[in-house]
């Protein structure tokens, strides 16, 4: 028992020292970051107003290292996010805002069921937008070495949005990674695509009008093609060249016309897809799940699917969004 107590004391002492060291280093980083921010069109007044209460958040580092996209198999990931309950919740939100959502669908040429799917998976239709202090999250990830450059840019961008009074810094609470609002926009996405649709001189991504219009504008501007397919689940023949298989969402390779890939797909004659569509094959479990099959599960994905990857670079996320989209299409 004494040995266990000693171990616990040593464990707490060791981790406390690490946390203390991180906090000291973080405070030094924050001083240097202020100098950098002031050189990037952030006034000292805005910096002090927004960053005075920023702290290092150890749990953000934990979340960054352990994301569901990196450990859940595809079947489990999709099932959790496209349930019948999710459909019912989406229908309820749609019926409460039907006339407006139809306007957005038509104006931006983006299917209403896609917008519902994105909102449903990102924030469960606005019921879970995240409670993390976004400024502290971004600062923590900027301080961290793994993706420092990316998150430093995001932090500067959100400060610039506050500086220009496009965003109210008092409501910046969202995901551990710094995403904000009903559709979980990162600061750079807010800067490029967010819209003050109701013309009240501030972008409110926790409101139906600004958030739906901004999401539709975003997916439209990156090239979504309305009424085009997203993916189909397939069974592959064993002679499929391994070079055709994509296991990472970073960049899909070996894209071909669907007519070329059909020869490697079982029962391809039963698939009604335009042969000229550019497509590629993904096997999302191969590099993630231990002892997974090389050819199962497998999907042929099209250009619209890649637009979802630009939203969130995860093979499973893209499949879940497109699955939920198709389910909404059958009930709306």
C-alpha positions, 0 to 999 in steps of 0.5 A, spaced: 500 500 500 505 504 501 508 503 494 502 505 491 501 511 495 509 513 493 507 511 486 501 516 486 505 522 489 510 521 484 505 521 478 502 527 481 508 531 482 511 529 475 505 531 472 504 537 476 511 539 474 510 538 467 503 542 467 507 548 471 513 547 465 508 548 460 504 554 463 511 557 464 513 556 457 506 558 454 506 565 458 513 566 454 510 564 448 504 569 449 509 575 450 512 573 443 505 572 440 503 579 442 509 582 438 507 577 432 500 579 432 501 587 433 505 586 426 499 583 423 494 588 424 492 587 431 491 593 435 494 593 442 487 594 445 484 588 441 490 584 443 489 585 450 481 585 450 481 578 447 487 575 450 488 577 457 484 571 460 487 566 455 490 560 458 494 553 456 489 547 456 492 541 456 485 537 455 486 540 448 492 537 446 489 530 449 483 531 444 488 533 438 491 526 439 485 522 440 480 524 435 474 519 433 476 519 425 483 516 427 480 510 431 473 508 430 472 503 424 467 506 418 461 502 420 461 504 427 463 512 425 457 512 420 452 508 424 453 513 430 452 519 426 446 517 421 441 514 426 434 515 426 434 519 432 438 524 428 433 524 422 428 526 426 431 531 429 433 534 422 426 534 420 424 538 426 429 543 425 427 543 417 420 544 418 421 550 423 425 553 418 422 550 411 421 557 407 428 560 409 432 553 408 428 552 401 430 560 399 438 558 401 437 551 397 435 555 391 440 561 392 446 558 393 444 551 389 446 547 394 441 541 396 437 543 403 439 535 405 446 536 404 446 543 409 442 539 414 447 533 414 453 538 415 449 541 421 447 534 424 454 531 424 457 538 426 453 540 432 447 535 432 443 541 429 446 546 434 445 543 440 452 542 441 456 547 438 462 546 444 463 550 450 471 551 449 474 558 450 476 558 442 482 563 443 485 559 449 484 553 444 487 556 438 493 559 443 494 552 446 495 549 439 499 554 436 503 553 442 504 546 441 509 543 436 505 539 432 501 543 427 503 550 430 503 554 423 496 552 422 493 554 428 498 560 429 494 563 422 487 561 425 489 565 431 491 571 427 485 571 423 480 570 428 483 576 432 483 580 425 476 578 425 475 581 432 479 587 430 474 589 424 468 588 428 465 582 424 465 577 430 464 579 437 469 576 441 465 575 447 461 569 444 467 565 442 466 558 445 466 552 440 470 546 439 477 544 442 480 545 435 477 552 435 471 551 430 465 556 431 458 556 430 452 551 428 457 549 422 463 549 426 467 554 421 474 555 423 477 562 423 480 562 416 473 559 413 469 565 417 474 570 413 473 567 406 466 564 406 461 567 412 456 571 410 452 577 414 445 574 411 441 578 415 445 585 414 445 587 421 453 588 421 455 582 424 456 575 422 452 570 427 454 563 426 449 561 432 443 563 428 439 560 423 440 565 417 447 567 417 449 560 419 445 556 413 447 562 408 454 561 410 455 554 409 451 554 403 456 559 400 462 555 402 460 549 399 458 552 393 464 556 392 469 550 393 465 547 387 459 542 390 455 540 384 448 540 386 444 533 384 451 529 383 453 523 387 457 523 392 459 516 393 457 508 392 459 502 397 462 497 392 465 490 393 472 490 389 475 484 385 481 481 388 485 483 382 484 491 383 491 494 383 493 496 390 495 503 387 488 505 386 486 504 393 486 510 397 487 510 405 488 517 407 484 523 406 490 528 405 490 527 397 486 522 393 490 519 387 489 515 381 482 518 379 479 515 373 473 515 369 468 511 373 468 507 366 475 505 368 474 503 375 468 498 373 472 492 371 474 492 378 467 492 381 463 486 383 456 486 379 458 493 376 453 492 371 447 493 376 450 500 378 447 506 375 452 511 375 454 516 369 461 513 366 464 519 365 464 521 372 471 522 375 472 517 381 477 514 385 476 508 390 477 509 398 478 503 403 478 507 409 479 502 415 486 499 412 491 504 415 486 505 421 483 499 424 488 493 426 487 487 422 482 490 417 481 487 410 485 490 405 479 491 400 473 492 405 469 496 406 470 500 399 467 506 396 467 509 389 467 516 391 466 522 386 468 530 386 462 532 390 465 527 396 472 531 395 468 537 397 466 534 403 473 533 404 475 540 404 470 541 409 473 536 414 479 532 411 477 525 414 474 519 409 469 517 415 467 524 416 465 525 408 462 518 408 457 520 414 455 526 411 453 523 404 450 518 408 446 522 412 444 527 406 442 521 402 437 519 408 434 526 408 433 526 401 428 520 402 424 523 407 424 531 406 
